[in-house]
Amino acid sequence: MNIKSDKYKKNVSKADIDLPRFTINNEEKKIYVSAKEGNFLSNNNILLSKNVRFKSNDFSIETEKVIFNRTEQTANSKSKSLFKAKNTIISSDGFNIFDKGDKIVFYGKSFIVLK
């Protein structure tokens, strides 16, 4: 009996972290951060990739790649992003979250829908 090993190879990811989860905390709210994969760039900086989501009670942001700093609780993305909040949608080429989630700056070509 000849068994081909290709059929039984597992799909091995090059990620350091599978399904990473973090929280950005400030005095008024929490922003939950999740992704399918994460890779350490340094002790504090992690590259989050594949279905990256930032979610709070007020808004959500979806993108594909983000550099998240655990100590500073900041995030920077240079990939297409979609921000959704009550009565507001922003599509942009990237964003920067700082001041523990109190400030978000959107970069590049942006499209804003206000309802």
C-alpha positions as CSV (number, residue, x, y, z in Angstrom):
1,M,0.0,0.0,0.0
2,N,1.5,3.3,-1.1
3,I,0.2,6.4,1.0
4,K,0.9,9.8,-0.4
5,S,2.0,12.1,2.4
6,D,0.7,15.2,0.7
7,K,-2.8,14.3,1.6
8,Y,-2.0,14.4,5.3
9,K,0.1,17.6,5.5
10,K,-1.3,20.1,7.8
11,N,-1.6,23.7,6.8
12,V,1.1,25.2,9.1
13,S,0.9,28.9,9.7
14,K,4.0,31.1,10.1
15,A,2.2,33.1,12.9
16,D,3.7,33.4,16.4
17,I,0.2,33.7,17.8
18,D,-3.0,32.1,16.6
19,L,-6.2,34.1,17.3
20,P,-4.6,36.9,19.3
21,R,-6.8,39.0,21.5
22,F,-6.0,42.3,23.2
23,T,-7.8,45.2,24.9
24,I,-7.2,48.9,24.7
25,N,-8.3,50.4,28.0
26,N,-9.0,54.0,28.9
27,E,-11.1,55.5,31.7
28,E,-14.4,55.6,29.7
29,K,-14.3,52.6,27.4
30,K,-12.6,49.4,26.3
31,I,-11.7,48.5,22.7
32,Y,-11.4,44.8,22.0
33,V,-8.8,43.8,19.4
34,S,-8.8,40.5,17.6
35,A,-7.2,38.9,14.5
36,K,-6.6,35.5,13.1
37,E,-2.8,35.7,13.3
38,G,-0.1,37.7,15.1
39,N,3.7,38.0,14.7
40,F,6.1,39.6,17.2
41,L,8.1,42.4,15.7
42,S,9.6,43.3,19.1
43,N,8.6,42.8,22.8
44,N,5.8,45.4,22.5
45,N,5.0,45.5,18.7
46,I,2.9,42.8,17.2
47,L,1.8,42.6,13.5
48,L,-1.8,41.5,13.6
49,S,-3.1,40.1,10.3
50,K,-6.1,38.5,8.7
51,N,-9.5,39.7,9.7
52,V,-8.3,42.3,12.3
53,R,-11.1,43.9,14.2
54,F,-11.3,46.7,16.8
55,K,-14.7,46.7,18.6
56,S,-16.1,48.9,21.3
57,N,-19.7,49.7,22.3
58,D,-19.5,52.7,20.0
59,F,-17.7,51.6,16.9
60,S,-15.9,48.9,15.0
61,I,-12.9,48.9,12.6
62,E,-12.1,46.1,10.2
63,T,-8.8,45.8,8.3
64,E,-6.2,43.1,7.2
65,K,-2.9,44.3,8.8
66,V,-2.2,46.4,11.9
67,I,0.9,47.0,14.0
68,F,-0.3,47.0,17.6
69,N,1.8,48.3,20.5
70,R,0.8,46.5,23.7
71,T,2.6,48.9,26.1
72,E,1.5,52.2,24.5
73,Q,-1.9,50.7,23.5
74,T,-1.7,52.2,20.0
75,A,-2.4,50.7,16.6
76,N,-1.3,51.7,13.1
77,S,-2.6,50.3,9.8
78,K,-1.6,51.2,6.3
79,S,-4.2,48.8,4.7
80,K,-7.7,49.4,3.6
81,S,-9.9,49.9,6.6
82,L,-13.6,50.2,7.3
83,F,-14.9,52.1,10.4
84,K,-18.5,51.7,11.4
85,A,-20.4,53.6,14.1
86,K,-24.0,54.7,14.6
87,N,-24.9,56.9,11.6
88,T,-21.2,56.9,10.3
89,I,-19.2,54.8,7.9
90,I,-15.6,55.7,7.0
91,S,-13.6,53.8,4.4
92,S,-9.9,54.7,4.3
93,D,-6.4,53.6,3.3
94,G,-5.3,53.2,6.9
95,F,-5.6,54.6,10.4
96,N,-3.8,55.4,13.6
97,I,-5.3,54.8,17.1
98,F,-3.6,56.6,20.0
99,D,-4.2,58.2,23.4
100,K,-5.5,54.8,24.6
101,G,-8.3,54.8,21.9
102,D,-9.5,58.3,22.5
103,K,-8.2,59.5,19.1
104,I,-8.3,57.9,15.7
105,V,-6.8,59.4,12.6
106,F,-7.7,58.1,9.1
107,Y,-5.2,58.2,6.3
108,G,-5.1,58.3,2.5
109,K,-8.2,58.3,0.3
110,S,-11.2,58.3,2.6
111,F,-14.9,58.0,1.9
112,I,-17.3,59.2,4.6
113,V,-21.0,58.4,4.8
114,L,-23.0,60.3,7.5
115,K,-26.7,59.3,7.9
